[in-house]
């Protein structure tokens, strides 16, 4: 996976936006259990990536966070890698 690949960049942005949206409805009256299950699915899929792939995805997310003008979105991006198991707890 190449971090500078436009397809990888676009897919990462879509993934971030979808997970942020799903995360936001957990606190609402919608279907919080269904939303939590979807977020668990995303984290489980990340578990199947190699360490190098997780590191590459983490790097892309960090670049997106650094360029994000919205404080709310930047905060979500800042914890994304840890929240979704892309980084080890020791890091």
Secondary structure, DSSP 8 states (H G I E B T S, - for coil): --TT-HHHHHHHHHHHHHHHHHHHHHTSSS-HHHHHHHHHHHHHHHHTS-HHHHHHHHHHHHHHHHH---HHHHHHHHHHHHHTT-S-TT-
